[in-house]
Amino acid sequence: MNKKLIKWLDKIGCHGTLEAVSADASLRKYYRLKSSMHSGIIMDASEQKESVAPFVEIEHRLYEAGVRVAKINTYHLKKGFVFMEDLGNTHLADVVKDDIELYYGKALDSLIKMQHADTEGLPLYDEAFLRFEMELMPEWYLLQYLGVTLQPKELEILSTAMTTITNEVLAQPQEVFVHRDYHSRNLMFGCTDDLVVIDYQDARVGAVTYDLVSLLRDVYIELESHDVERFALHFRDMKGLEVDDATFMRWFDFMGLQRHIKILGIFARLSIRDHKEGYLKNIPLTLKYIIDIGAKYPELSAFISLLKKTKIPS
């Protein structure tokens, strides 16, 4: 337990027991404070202090847009501590199978609100950043995790595929608030059964389908393909986007390819660099999304063939 965290809690008058809740894919840690007078969740970002200011600032943007977020009681930027509302332990992942229409309906409603949040000053999901993210895959998944060294021709295939994907992503409407991890583990249900959005401190400005594909092609939950398309097109209609089904689903598919290629690299890096082995079990579904969706598009056939040749260690 971080002694500086204990001292900070004592200083603000919060005494009680701390119970570890979870750690996420970053260096942040979370604890539940229990006492007769206080309760809440403590975020210890002391090893990633720079994430606290955007966390607090973006929380305000989302609140102003009508998005339900956890109330922040107090925080300390220099120490990297945040004391916030306790939302319990129920995530979308825990309840979605009970009523898919209800819960995904709530998630889509929240997403529409979120995309209207103030984006002034947020970094762009531009060409350079889209490519940077995808390049995590050959470095960490192929080379570090699988031990695969790509030959010049294979590097050319990979580069061409990334260029195609990037161009398709940038061809769709941009300039919306992008959460970047809008999925079943970052959507919670508080005591009033309202959907609450968490883990938004890395937000950017980018493509209209980014958070939609994070939700519907979730690397932790696999929906039936007909439900994915149905919800995706319903979102399009909710947004009032005047685009035909085929074009919108192409936007959605290529956005998902960018995201899932990135995630392969991130999951491998979490295991190798950060010793978080639990994320490896999510690689097969992530890879399945890439291969199944990529196979729909002839211009990606060489890239998909390349991925199919690689094997996940048993």
Residue pairs with C-beta under 8 A, 6 or more apart in sequence:
1 18
2 29
2 44
2 46
4 46
4 79
5 31
5 42
5 44
5 46
5 79
5 81
6 18
8 76
8 79
8 81
9 15
9 18
9 33
9 42
9 83
12 74
12 83
13 38
14 33
14 35
14 38
14 40
14 83
15 35
15 37
15 38
16 33
16 34
16 35
16 36
16 37
16 38
16 39
17 33
17 34
17 35
18 31
18 32
18 33
18 34
18 42
19 31
19 32
19 34
20 29
20 30
20 31
21 30
21 31
21 32
21 41
21 89
22 30
23 29
23 30
24 30
24 199
25 266
25 270
25 276
25 279
26 45
26 48
26 51
27 45
27 47
27 48
28 43
28 44
28 45
28 47
28 48
28 51
29 43
29 44
30 41
30 42
30 43
30 44
31 41
31 42
31 44
32 39
32 40
32 41
32 42
32 86
33 39
33 40
33 41
33 42
33 83
33 86
39 86
40 73
40 83
40 84
40 85
40 86
41 70
41 83
41 84
41 85
41 86
41 87
42 81
42 82
42 83
42 84
43 52
43 55
43 81
43 82
43 84
44 80
44 81
45 51
45 52
45 55
45 80
45 81
45 82
46 79
46 80
46 81
47 80
48 80
49 77
49 78
49 79
49 80
51 80
51 201
51 202
52 75
52 76
52 77
52 80
52 81
52 82
52 201
53 77
54 201
54 202
54 203
55 82
55 200
55 201
56 72
56 75
56 77
56 82
58 200
58 201
58 203
59 69
59 70
59 72
59 200
61 117
61 118
61 177
62 69
62 114
62 117
62 197
62 200
63 69
64 117
64 118
65 113
65 114
65 116
65 117
65 118
65 177
66 113
67 110
67 113
67 114
67 117
67 197
68 110
68 190
68 194
68 195
68 196
68 197
69 196
69 197
69 198
69 200
70 84
70 85
70 87
70 196
70 198
71 84
71 85
72 82
72 83
72 84
72 85
73 83
73 84
73 85
74 82
74 83
75 81
75 82
75 83
76 82
85 190
87 188
87 189
87 190
87 196
87 198
88 188
88 189
88 190
88 191
90 188
90 189
91 184
91 185
91 186
91 187
91 188
91 189
92 103
92 107
92 183
92 184
92 185
92 187
92 188
92 189
92 195
93 184
93 185
93 220
93 221
95 103
95 189
96 103
96 104
96 184
96 221
100 223
100 227
103 195
104 215
104 216
104 231
106 195
107 182
107 187
107 195
107 215
108 215
108 231
108 234
108 235
108 238
109 195
110 187
110 195
110 197
111 182
111 211
111 212
111 215
111 235
112 235
112 238
112 239
114 177
114 179
114 182
114 197
114 211
115 176
115 177
115 208
115 211
115 239
116 177
117 177
118 177
119 175
119 176
119 177
119 205
122 177
122 203
122 204
122 205
123 129
123 204
123 205
124 204
124 205
124 206
125 174
125 178
125 204
125 205
125 206
125 207
125 210
127 166
127 170
129 204
130 165
130 166
130 169
130 170
130 258
131 162
131 166
133 258
133 261
133 262
133 265
134 162
134 165
134 166
134 258
134 261
134 262
134 265
135 162
135 265
136 262
136 264
136 265
136 266
136 269
137 261
137 262
137 264
137 265
138 150
138 155
138 158
138 265
139 265
140 264
140 265
140 266
140 268
140 269
140 272
140 273
141 264
141 265
141 267
141 268
141 283
142 148
142 150
142 310
143 149
143 150
144 268
144 269
144 272
145 268
145 271
145 272
145 313
146 310
146 311
146 312
146 313
148 310
150 158
154 306
157 302
157 303
157 306
158 303
158 306
160 302
160 303
161 300
161 302
161 303
162 261
164 299
164 300
165 254
165 257
165 258
165 261
165 300
166 258
168 250
168 251
168 254
168 255
169 207
169 251
169 254
169 255
169 258
170 207
171 251
172 207
172 208
172 209
172 251
172 255
173 207
173 208
173 241
174 205
174 206
174 207
174 208
175 205
176 205
176 206
176 207
176 208
177 203
177 205
178 203
178 204
178 205
178 206
178 207
178 210
178 211
179 186
179 197
179 200
179 203
179 211
179 214
180 202
180 203
180 204
180 210
180 211
180 214
181 199
181 202
181 214
182 197
182 211
182 214
182 215
183 214
183 215
183 218
183 219
183 220
183 221
184 215
184 218
184 220
184 221
185 220
186 197
186 198
186 199
186 200
187 195
187 196
187 197
187 198
188 195
188 196
188 198
189 195
189 196
190 196
207 251
207 255
208 239
208 241
208 251
209 232
209 248
209 251
209 252
209 255
210 255
210 259
212 232
212 235
212 252
212 255
213 252
213 255
213 256
213 259
214 259
216 223
216 227
216 228
216 231
216 232
217 223
217 228
217 256
217 259
217 260
217 289
219 260
219 263
219 282
219 285
219 286
219 289
220 282
220 285
222 285
223 231
229 249
232 248
232 249
232 252
233 245
233 248
233 249
236 243
236 248
241 248
243 251
253 293
253 296
253 297
256 289
256 293
257 290
257 293
257 294
257 300
260 286
260 287
260 289
260 290
261 290
263 286
264 283
264 286
264 287
264 290
266 279
267 279
267 280
267 282
267 283
267 286
268 280
268 283
270 276
270 279
271 277
271 279
271 280
283 312
284 312
287 307
287 312
290 304
290 307
291 304
291 307
291 308
294 300
294 303
294 304
294 307
295 301
295 304
